């Protein structure tokens, strides 16, 4: 037996990616001068030195060694004030969690150049640019099998952590995310999400070797040591644990045993329902099955673990025309189905038998300690899980766990994280569980939408709505001239957009796209607290419009939130009329419901905010309000529901007049042949240098002037739209058919 290098745990959190000038070949030569390698490892894979995201070395994570070295039980790490790590990276692009420690605690040496450079290049979460490339959609199911087959080759030794190279450098003060795999044990279940998650987390994946037989209690203790060590380093930073299937049971057990640690659980089809699963009959069959027929079981198992079409679609571009999309899908399916048999190599017969027994003990252990779980839990459940009754289990866990919310995916299978259309980063942001401290902060923890989220939720999900309404934007220059486009909008914040709110907030989506496309601006919409209430959480809640608002920057309308946004130089969208305008009644379209007091002018003046008023018309061209509050209040059970919700989420209770009568109801509308949306942004009001804070009369005067400007803009747009030759959807459709669907449709001259 040849001795191994000691296990040293993960790298230092305080240092960022280190690029060492030491050659790996020198280390190999020095090592093998004392311990010549046996003949069986003469054909070594190619390795290279790569920058490595660093974490504290004072904790004992694993016994992961250089891939070509024999493995043994981990030994305690060395202790030195400053250290750097040598990371060996195999061609499978997986960095092992510990390999070699070099002492750099030389007198007066200070931080290395690499450490200082890394510290200087990291940015905070709020400083991420809008539509940054998160890399989602660049990997497919084939990449999972390729990497899984590579990582099991240098097999041996107990479980260990590794950090995927694809994750890259994370933002400053990024929380740690542990990924606990399912029965495959490879740790490659995040292959589609590594790059996107690696931007905001430091990702560590658990790898359980094929021949490892660590019992469930041993796995719990292994993960628990890592969690406790990390918590001791930074007690105020949450630790995220993503548990997939078997990993979900493991995550629940660790959280139950450590209630004082700030843990956030993300459970993906957890195997706590194993007792009611279809895997149970496999145990006696697998034990009696000849070894040469094992591939049959694994092949059938691979077919029921997930939807092959959704797995194949993960590798197909969403921007292709329909014929090319079908052709690419056919090619991906053709190439995917043969490699499903590779599951027999990843999970051999004896390993599969062991993992099924492990699942049984894991489910029993996790279910026995659900009552002790204090952690925040996000449960992702699939509606077409053919291995586990995940939908029914979501109902049970939602009521059993103290702080649980669910996102239900009715059309997906068991391997949720490997299927098309599932972006874990988007789900985390939509559920508002990403935070750097004890709880989510809408301002400091905000993560701007990524390029893939913009493409998916704006250009794809709302494509037909935007085509049907064909929004037109106008703005006013400093000289008072109205021009088409957003040239009159300031490029630098803080800026406050104040305007009229269409029925059911139909005006917001076109604003998102226009500001991103033309100005590369992300604004924060101040929304009613109702949209952020846990009242809408259920055991079968799907990804919906409420999650969409969270992703695209909406936050509850409170003075403190506006104060902090202005202090950070943000762009803010405010509707003073609020619910009264968005849920107005019949014949009240284009009527402003503003309070008597200048609620926003004085706060804007405190920070020198530029106020831009705007008006928008077109709701009467798209919908017809047929059932308003006056109609619904005559129905007893609906009236009781409206009154209960209106009292629970009351704003401006101290106000008088119409604005104080904010009734929360769901309007009954009928779609009509769509006309067109028209937006006009007025001349900006500068508050910098104005004596508004000391003189209330000036604040009231500016407030009334802004209100009057918006009313004038609404009248202007209603008059000018009659001159638009393409107001009718039929004429716009003919124009786009002749030119192109993405071509800009002409409108009236301002």
C-alpha positions in Angstrom: 0.0 0.0 0.0 1.4 3.4 -1.0 0.9 6.3 1.4 -1.3 9.2 0.4 -1.1 12.9 0.7 -3.1 14.2 3.7 -6.7 15.5 3.4 -6.8 19.2 4.0 -10.4 20.2 3.4 -11.5 23.0 1.2 -9.5 26.1 0.4 -9.7 29.4 2.3 -12.9 31.5 2.0 -11.0 34.7 2.4 -8.7 34.1 -0.6 -10.1 33.9 -4.1 -9.0 31.9 -7.0 -5.2 31.2 -6.8 -3.0 30.4 -9.8 0.2 28.7 -8.5 3.5 28.9 -10.4 4.3 25.4 -9.1 4.2 22.8 -11.8 2.2 19.7 -11.1 4.9 17.5 -12.7 7.4 18.8 -10.1 5.1 17.7 -7.3 4.6 14.3 -9.0 8.3 13.8 -9.4 9.1 14.8 -5.7 6.3 12.5 -4.5 7.3 9.5 -6.6 11.0 9.8 -5.7 10.0 8.6 -2.3 6.9 6.5 -3.3 7.3 5.0 -6.8 4.0 4.5 -8.4 2.8 0.9 -9.2 2.5 -0.2 -12.8 -1.3 -0.1 -12.7 -1.3 3.7 -12.7 1.4 4.2 -15.3 -1.2 5.6 -17.8 -2.2 8.8 -16.0 -4.8 11.2 -17.3 -3.7 14.7 -18.3 -3.8 17.3 -15.5 -3.3 21.0 -15.4 -3.2 23.7 -12.8 -6.3 26.0 -12.8 -7.4 28.8 -10.6 -9.4 27.4 -7.6 -12.0 29.2 -5.6 -10.7 29.2 -2.0 -12.3 28.4 1.3 -11.0 28.0 4.9 -8.6 25.1 5.5 -9.2 24.8 9.2 -12.0 22.3 8.7 -11.9 18.7 7.8 -14.0 18.1 4.7 -12.9 14.9 3.0 -10.2 12.5 2.0 -10.3 13.5 -1.7 -6.8 13.2 -3.0 -5.1 13.8 -6.4 -7.1 11.5 -8.7 -4.2 9.3 -9.5 -3.2 8.6 -5.9 -4.6 5.9 -3.6 -7.1 7.1 -1.0 -7.4 6.5 2.7 -9.2 7.8 5.7 -8.7 11.6 6.1 -6.1 13.0 8.4 -6.3 16.4 10.3 -5.0 19.3 8.3 -1.9 21.2 9.0 -2.3 24.6 10.7 -0.7 27.7 9.3 -1.8 31.3 9.2 -1.7 31.7 5.5 -1.9 28.9 2.9 -2.5 28.3 -0.7 -3.7 25.2 -2.5 -2.5 23.2 -5.3 -5.6 21.9 -7.2 -5.2 19.0 -9.6 -7.8 19.1 -12.4 -8.4 16.1 -14.5 -9.8 16.2 -18.0 -13.3 15.6 -16.6 -13.0 19.2 -15.4 -13.6 18.4 -11.7 -11.5 20.0 -9.0 -11.0 17.8 -6.0 -11.6 19.3 -2.6 -8.2 18.7 -1.1 -4.8 17.7 -2.4 -1.8 19.5 -1.1 -1.1 22.4 1.3 1.8 24.7 0.9 2.8 26.9 3.9 3.2 30.5 2.8 3.4 32.1 6.3 6.7 33.7 5.6 7.6 36.8 7.7 6.3 40.0 6.2 5.0 38.2 3.2 1.4 39.4 3.6 -1.3 38.4 1.1 0.0 37.0 -2.2 -0.5 39.0 -5.4 -3.1 36.4 -6.5 -5.1 36.9 -3.3 -5.1 40.7 -3.5 -6.1 40.6 -7.2 -8.9 38.1 -6.5 -10.2 40.2 -3.6 -10.3 43.3 -5.8 -12.1 41.7 -8.7 -15.0 40.2 -6.7 -18.2 42.3 -6.7 -21.2 42.4 -4.5 -24.6 40.9 -5.4 -26.2 44.3 -6.1 -23.4 45.3 -8.5 -24.0 42.5 -11.0 -24.9 44.0 -14.4 -28.3 43.4 -15.8 -28.7 40.5 -18.3 -25.3 39.1 -17.4 -24.6 35.7 -19.0 -25.3 33.0 -16.4 -24.3 30.2 -18.8 -27.6 28.3 -18.4 -28.5 26.2 -21.3 -24.9 25.4 -22.4 -24.9 21.9 -21.0 -27.1 18.9 -21.7 -27.8 15.4 -20.4 -24.9 14.0 -22.5 -22.5 16.2 -20.5 -23.9 14.6 -17.3 -23.1 11.1 -18.6 -19.7 12.1 -20.0 -18.6 13.7 -16.7 -20.2 11.0 -14.5 -18.2 8.3 -16.4 -15.0 10.2 -16.0 -15.3 10.9 -12.3 -15.9 7.3 -11.4 -12.7 6.1 -13.1 -10.2 7.1 -10.4 -12.6 5.4 -7.9 -11.8 4.4 -4.4 -11.8 5.8 -0.9 -14.6 7.3 1.1 -16.9 10.1 0.1 -15.4 13.5 -0.7 -16.2 17.0 -1.9 -15.2 18.6 -5.2 -15.8 22.0 -6.7 -16.8 22.0 -10.4 -14.5 24.1 -12.6 -17.6 25.4 -14.5 -18.7 27.3 -11.4 -15.9 29.9 -11.8 -15.4 32.8 -9.4 -18.4 33.9 -7.3 -19.5 37.3 -6.1 -18.1 38.8 -2.9 -19.4 37.1 0.3 -21.1 34.4 -1.6 -22.8 31.8 0.6 -21.7 28.2 0.5 -23.9 25.7 -1.3 -23.5 21.9 -0.6 -25.0 19.6 -3.3 -26.0 16.2 -2.0 -26.6 13.8 -5.0 -29.2 11.1 -5.5 -28.6 7.3 -5.8 -26.0 7.8 -8.6 -23.7 9.4 -6.1 -21.5 11.1 -8.7 -22.3 14.6 -7.6 -22.8 15.7 -11.2 -26.5 16.4 -10.8 -26.0 20.1 -11.0 -24.2 19.9 -14.4 -26.9 22.1 -16.1 -26.7 24.6 -13.3 -23.1 24.8 -12.3 -22.2 28.0 -14.1 -25.3 29.9 -13.1 -25.1 28.9 -9.5 -21.4 29.4 -9.3 -21.8 33.1 -9.8 -23.7 33.6 -6.6 -22.6 30.6 -4.5 -19.4 28.7 -3.7 -20.6 25.3 -4.9 -19.3 22.1 -3.3 -20.6 18.7 -4.6 -20.6 15.5 -2.7 -19.1 12.5 -4.6 -19.8 9.0 -3.2 -17.6 6.5 -5.0 -19.2 3.5 -6.7 -17.7 1.0 -4.3 -18.2 3.0 -1.1 -20.5 1.4 1.5 -20.7 4.1 4.1 -24.0 3.8 6.0 -26.5 6.6 6.1 -25.5 7.6 9.6 -21.9 7.9 8.4 -22.9 10.2 5.5 -24.9 12.3 7.9 -21.9 12.7 10.2 -19.6 13.5 7.3 -21.8 16.3 5.9 -22.5 17.5 9.5 -18.8 18.0 10.2 -18.5 20.1 7.1 -21.5 22.2 7.9 -20.5 22.8 11.5 -16.9 23.8 10.5 -18.2 26.2 7.9 -20.7 27.7 10.4 -17.9 28.2 12.9 -16.0 30.3 10.3 -19.0 32.6 9.6 -21.9 32.4 12.0 -24.0 35.0 10.2 -23.8 33.6 6.7 -26.4 30.9 5.8 -25.3 27.6 4.4 -27.4 26.2 1.5 -27.9 22.5 1.1 -29.4 21.2 -2.2 -30.5 17.6 -1.7 -31.7 15.5 -4.7 -33.7 12.4 -3.9 -31.5 10.5 -1.5 -29.6 13.7 -0.9 -32.9 15.3 0.3 -33.1 12.8 3.1 -29.5 13.5 4.0 -30.1 17.2 4.0 -33.2 16.9 6.3 -31.2 14.7 8.7 -28.3 17.2 8.9 -30.7 20.2 9.4 -32.6 18.3 12.2 -29.4 17.6 14.1 -28.2 21.2 13.8 -31.1 23.5 14.4 -28.9 26.4 15.6 -27.0 26.5 12.3 -28.4 28.9 9.7 -29.2 26.3 7.0 -31.4 26.8 4.0 -32.6 23.5 2.4 -33.6 23.0 -1.2 -35.1 19.6 -1.6 -35.6 18.1 -5.0 -38.0 15.2 -5.0 -36.7 14.0 -1.7 -36.8 10.2 -1.1 -38.8 10.5 2.2 -41.6 8.8 0.3 -39.5 5.7 -0.5 -41.9 3.4 1.5 -44.6 4.3 -1.1 -42.4 4.3 -4.2 -42.2 1.9 -7.1 -38.6 1.1 -6.2 -39.6 -1.3 -3.4 -40.4 -4.3 -5.7 -36.9 -3.9 -7.3 -35.1 -5.2 -4.2 -36.0 -8.9 -4.4 -35.8 -8.8 -8.2 -32.4 -7.3 -8.2 -31.0 -9.8 -5.6 -32.2 -12.7 -7.7 -31.2 -11.3 -11.1 -28.1 -12.7 -12.8 -25.3 -10.2 -13.1 -25.3 -10.4 -16.9 -28.9 -9.1 -17.0 -28.3 -6.2 -14.7 -28.0 -3.8 -17.7 -31.7 -4.5 -18.4 -32.7 -3.2 -14.9 -30.5 -0.1 -15.1 -31.7 0.7 -18.7 -35.4 0.5 -17.6 -34.6 2.5 -14.5 -33.0 5.3 -16.6 -36.1 5.5 -18.8 -38.5 6.1 -15.8 -36.2 8.4 -13.9 -37.1 11.4 -16.1 -38.8 12.5 -19.3 -36.4 11.6 -22.2 -37.9 14.4 -24.4 -37.3 17.1 -21.7 -33.8 15.7 -21.1 -33.1 15.9 -24.8 -34.6 19.4 -25.1 -32.0 20.7 -22.5 -29.5 20.5 -25.4 -31.6 22.2 -28.0 -31.4 26.0 -28.6 -34.6 27.8 -27.9 -34.0 30.4 -30.7 -34.3 28.0 -33.6 -37.3 27.9 -35.9 -39.8 25.1 -35.3 -38.5 22.8 -38.1 -34.9 23.1 -37.0 -36.0 22.6 -33.4 -37.7 19.3 -34.2 -34.7 18.2 -36.2 -32.3 19.0 -33.3 -34.6 17.3 -30.8 -34.6 14.2 -33.0 -30.8 14.1 -33.1 -30.5 14.7 -29.3 -33.0 11.9 -28.6 -31.2 9.6 -31.0 -27.9 10.2 -29.3 -29.4 10.2 -25.8 -31.2 6.9 -25.7 -28.0 4.7 -26.4 -26.0 6.4 -23.6 -28.8 5.7 -21.0 -27.3 2.2 -20.8 -24.2 3.8 -19.4 -26.1 4.0 -16.1 -25.1 0.4 -15.6 -21.5 1.6 -15.4 -22.3 4.5 -13.1 -24.5 2.3 -10.8 -23.4 -1.4 -11.0 -25.6 -4.2 -9.7 -24.1 -4.4 -6.2 -24.1 -0.6 -5.9 -27.7 -0.3 -7.0 -28.7 -3.0 -4.5 -26.8 -1.1 -1.8 -28.3 2.3 -2.7 -31.8 0.9 -2.6 -31.2 -0.4 0.9 -29.6 3.0 1.7 -32.7 4.7 0.5 -34.9 2.7 2.8 -32.8 3.6 5.9 -32.4 7.2 4.8 -36.2 7.7 4.4 -36.9 6.2 7.8 -34.2 8.3 9.4 -35.4 11.6 7.8 -39.0 11.0 8.6 -38.3 10.4 12.2 -36.7 13.8 12.6 -38.9 16.1 10.5 -40.3 17.7 13.7 -36.8 18.9 14.6 -36.1 20.7 11.3 -36.0 24.5 12.0 -34.3 25.4 8.7 -35.9 27.4 5.8 -37.1 24.8 3.2 -37.8 25.1 -0.5 -39.3 21.9 -1.8 -39.2 21.2 -5.6 -41.7 18.5 -6.5 -42.4 16.9 -9.9 -45.9 15.9 -11.0 -44.7 13.1 -13.3 -42.2 11.4 -11.0 -42.4 7.7 -11.9 -40.1 6.6 -9.1 -41.5 8.4 -6.1 -44.9 9.9 -5.3 -43.4 13.4 -5.1 -46.6 15.3 -5.6 -48.3 13.6 -2.6 -45.1 13.9 -0.6 -45.0 17.6 -1.2 -48.5 17.8 0.4 -47.2 15.9 3.5 -43.9 17.8 3.9 -45.6 21.2 3.4 -47.7 20.5 6.5 -45.0 18.6 8.5 -42.2 21.1 8.1 -42.3 24.4 10.1 -41.0 26.8 7.4 -41.6 25.2 4.0 -42.6 26.5 0.7 -43.2 24.4 -2.4 -42.7 24.9 -6.2 -44.6 22.2 -8.1 -43.6 21.2 -11.7 -46.5 19.2 -13.0 -45.0 18.1 -16.3 -41.5 17.0 -15.1 -40.0 13.7 -14.0 -37.8 12.5 -11.1 -34.6 13.9 -12.6 -35.9 17.5 -12.3 -32.5 19.2 -12.3 -31.5 17.5 -15.6 -34.6 18.4 -17.6 -35.3 21.3 -19.9 -36.8 24.5 -18.7 -35.7 24.1 -15.0 -33.3 26.8 -14.0 -32.5 26.4 -10.3 -31.1 29.9 -10.0 -34.4 31.3 -11.3 -36.4 29.2 -8.8 -34.2 30.3 -5.9 -34.6 34.0 -6.8 -38.3 33.7 -7.5 -38.9 32.1 -4.0 -36.9 34.9 -2.3 -34.7 32.5 -0.3 -31.3 33.9 -1.4 -29.7 36.0 1.3 -26.4 36.7 2.9 -27.6 37.0 6.5 -30.5 35.7 8.6 -33.3 36.5 6.2 -33.9 37.8 2.7 -33.5 41.5 2.1 -35.2 42.8 -1.0 -32.6 45.6 -1.6 -29.2 44.2 -0.5 -29.8 40.6 -1.6 -31.3 41.5 -5.0 -29.8 39.7 -8.0 -30.5 41.2 -11.4 -32.1 39.1 -14.1 -29.7 37.1 -16.2 -29.6 36.9 -20.0 -31.3 33.5 -20.0 -34.1 34.8 -17.7 -34.7 37.8 -19.9 -35.0 35.5 -23.0 -37.2 33.0 -21.2 -39.6 35.2 -19.2 -39.8 38.3 -21.4 -39.1 37.4 -25.0 -40.6 33.9 -24.9 -43.3 33.8 -22.2 -44.7 37.2 -23.1 -43.9 37.1 -26.8 -47.4 36.9 -28.1 -48.6 39.5 -25.6 -45.9 41.9 -26.8 -46.7 41.1 -30.4 -50.4 41.7 -29.9 -50.0 45.0 -28.1 -46.9 46.2 -30.1 -45.9 48.9 -27.5 -44.7 52.3 -28.7 -42.4 54.4 -26.5 -42.1 58.2 -26.6 -40.0 60.5 -24.4 -39.5 64.2 -23.9 -36.1 65.9 -24.3 -34.9 68.8 -22.1 -36.0 71.3 -24.8 -39.6 69.9 -24.6 -39.4 68.0 -27.9 -41.2 64.6 -28.0 -39.2 61.9 -29.7 -39.8 58.3 -30.4 -37.8 56.0 -28.1 -36.3 56.6 -24.7 -33.7 59.2 -25.5 -35.2 61.6 -22.9 -34.7 59.2 -20.0 -31.7 59.9 -17.8 -28.9 57.4 -18.0 -27.8 57.7 -14.4 -29.8 57.3 -11.2 -31.4 57.8 -8.8 -34.5 58.2 -11.0 -38.1 57.9 -10.0 -40.7 57.0 -12.7 -44.2 58.1 -11.7 -47.2 57.2 -13.8 -50.6 55.8 -14.4 -51.3 52.2 -13.6 -53.3 50.2 -16.2 -55.9 47.6 -15.3 -54.3 44.5 -13.8 -50.8 46.1 -14.3 -50.8 45.3 -18.0 -48.4 48.2 -18.6 -45.4 46.7 -16.7 -44.1 44.0 -19.0 -43.6 46.2 -22.0 -41.7 48.7 -19.8 -39.3 45.9 -18.7 -38.4 45.0 -22.2 -38.2 48.6 -23.5 -35.9 49.8 -20.8 -33.6 46.7 -21.0 -33.4 46.7 -24.8 -32.8 50.4 -25.4 -31.3 51.7 -22.1 -30.0 48.6 -20.4 -31.8 49.8 -17.3 -33.3 47.7 -14.5 -35.9 49.4 -12.5 -37.5 48.4 -9.2 -41.2 48.4 -9.2 -42.8 49.3 -5.9 -45.7 46.8 -5.5 -48.5 46.1 -3.0 -47.4 43.9 0.0 -50.1 41.5 -1.1 -47.8 40.2 -3.8 -45.2 39.2 -1.3 -47.5 37.5 1.2 -47.1 33.9 2.2 -50.9 33.7 1.9 -50.5 32.4 -1.6 -48.1 29.6 -0.6 -49.6 26.1 -1.2 -48.3 22.6 -1.4 -48.8 22.6 -5.2 -47.8 26.2 -6.1 -46.3 26.4 -9.5 -43.9 29.1 -10.8 -46.2 32.0 -11.4 -46.4 35.8 -11.9 -45.6 36.4 -8.3 -42.2 34.7 -8.7 -41.7 36.7 -11.9 -42.1 40.0 -10.0 -39.4 38.9 -7.5 -36.9 38.0 -10.3 -37.4 41.3 -12.1 -36.9 43.6 -9.1 -40.3 44.3 -7.6 -40.4 44.9 -3.8 -42.9 45.9 -1.2 -43.8 49.6 -1.2 -42.5 50.9 2.1 -40.7 54.2 2.9 -37.6 52.3 4.1 -37.3 50.4 0.8 -37.6 53.6 -1.2 -35.1 55.3 1.0 -32.5 52.6 0.5 -33.1 52.4 -3.2 -32.6 56.1 -3.7 -29.5 56.0 -1.5 -28.0 53.4 -3.9 -28.8 55.4 -7.0 -31.4 53.0 -8.3 -34.2 53.4 -10.9 -37.6 53.1 -9.2 -41.1 52.7 -10.6 -43.9 54.1 -8.5 -47.7 54.2 -9.1 -49.2 56.7 -6.6 -52.7 55.5 -7.5 -51.7 51.9 -6.6 -54.5 49.3 -6.3 -57.2 52.0 -6.9 -55.9 52.4 -10.5 -54.9 48.8 -11.2 -58.2 47.5 -9.9 -60.4 50.3 -11.0 -64.1 50.0 -11.8 -66.1 50.5 -14.9 -65.7 53.8 -16.7 -62.7 54.7 -14.5 -60.0 54.0 -17.0 -57.3 56.7 -17.3 -58.4 58.3 -14.1 -55.7 59.1 -11.5 -56.4 58.1 -7.9 -53.7 60.0 -6.1 -53.5 60.9 -2.4 -53.7 64.5 -1.2 -50.3 64.6 0.3 -47.0 64.6 -1.7 -45.9 61.1 -0.6 -42.8 60.8 -2.8 -41.7 64.3 -3.7 -40.0 65.2 -0.3 -38.2 61.8 -0.1 -37.0 62.2 -3.7 -35.7 65.7 -2.9 -33.7 64.3 0.0 -31.5 62.4 -2.4 -31.7 64.7 -5.4 -33.8 62.2 -7.4 -34.8 63.0 -10.9 -38.6 62.5 -11.3 -39.9 61.3 -14.7 -43.7 61.3 -15.1 -45.3 59.1 -17.7 -48.7 58.2 -19.1 -49.8 55.1 -20.9 -53.0 54.3 -22.8 -54.3 51.2 -24.6 -56.1 49.0 -21.9 -59.4 49.9 -23.5 -58.1 48.4 -26.7 -57.2 45.1 -25.1 -59.7 44.3 -22.5 -63.3 45.1 -21.5 -64.1 45.2 -17.8 -67.4 43.3 -17.4 -67.4 42.4 -13.7 -66.0 45.0 -11.3 -66.2 45.5 -7.5 -69.7 46.9 -7.6 -70.9 43.8 -9.3 -69.0 41.3 -7.1 -69.9 42.8 -3.8 -73.5 41.7 -4.4 -72.4 38.1 -4.3 -72.2 37.1 -0.5 -69.2 34.7 -0.4 -67.1 36.9 -2.8 -67.9 40.0 -0.8 -66.7 38.3 2.4 -63.4 37.3 0.6 -62.9 40.8 -0.7 -63.5 42.4 2.7 -61.2 40.0 4.5 -58.3 40.5 2.1 -58.8 44.3 1.9 -58.5 44.6 5.7 -55.5 42.3 6.0 -53.5 44.2 3.4 -54.5 47.8 4.0 -52.4 50.7 2.8 -53.0 54.4 3.4 -55.5 53.7 6.2 -55.0 57.2 7.4 -55.8 58.7 4.0 -59.1 60.2 3.0 -61.2 60.1 -0.2 -61.2 57.6 -3.0 -57.5 56.5 -2.5 -58.4 55.1 1.0 -60.9 52.7 -0.5 -58.5 50.1 -1.9 -60.6 47.0 -2.5 -58.7 43.9 -3.4 -60.7 41.9 -5.9 -60.2 40.0 -9.2 -61.7 41.9 -12.1 -63.8 40.0 -14.6 -62.6 41.0 -18.1 -63.1 39.9 -21.7 -60.3 40.2 -24.3 -61.1 42.2 -27.3 -59.4 42.5 -30.7 -56.1 44.1 -29.5 -55.3 47.6 -30.3 -51.9 49.1 -29.2 -50.1 50.4 -26.2 -48.7 53.9 -26.2 -46.3 55.3 -23.6 -45.1 58.9 -23.2 -42.4 59.9 -20.7 -42.5 63.6 -19.9 -39.8 66.1 -19.3 -37.8 65.1 -16.1 -38.3 67.1 -12.9 -35.0 67.9 -11.2 -35.1 68.0 -7.4 -31.4 68.5 -6.9 -30.7 71.9 -5.4 -34.4 72.7 -4.8 -35.5 73.9 -1.4 -38.4 71.4 -1.2 -37.4 69.8 2.2 -37.8 73.1 4.0 -40.7 74.5 2.1 -43.8 72.2 1.9 -45.6 74.6 -0.4 -43.0 73.9 -3.1 -43.3 70.2 -2.6 -47.1 70.4 -3.0 -46.7 72.6 -6.1 -44.3 70.1 -7.7 -46.6 67.2 -6.7 -49.6 68.9 -8.4 -47.6 69.8 -11.5 -46.5 66.2 -11.9 -50.0 65.0 -11.6 -51.2 67.5 -14.1 -48.4 66.5 -16.5 -49.5 62.9 -16.4 -53.2 63.8 -17.1 -52.1 65.9 -20.1 -50.0 63.0 -21.4 -52.9 60.6 -21.2 -55.1 63.1 -23.1 -52.3 63.6 -25.7 -51.9 59.8 -26.3 -55.6 59.2 -26.6 -55.8 61.9 -29.2 -52.7 61.0 -31.2 -53.4 57.3 -31.4 -56.3 58.1 -33.7 -53.6 59.1 -36.2 -51.7 55.8 -36.0 -52.2 53.9 -39.3 -51.2 50.7 -37.6 -53.4 50.9 -34.5 -55.3 47.8 -35.7 -53.8 44.4 -35.1 -54.7 43.3 -38.6 -52.6 46.0 -40.2 -49.7 45.3 -37.9 -49.9 41.6 -38.6 -49.8 42.3 -42.4 -46.8 44.6 -41.9 -44.9 42.0 -39.8 -45.8 39.2 -42.2 -44.4 41.3 -45.1 -41.3 42.4 -43.3 -40.4 40.3 -40.2 -42.1 39.5 -36.9 -39.2 41.4 -35.1 -39.4 44.4 -37.4 -40.6 47.6 -35.7 -44.1 48.7 -36.7 -44.4 52.4 -37.6 -46.7 54.7 -35.7 -47.9 58.3 -35.7 -45.4 61.2 -35.7 -45.2 63.0 -32.3 
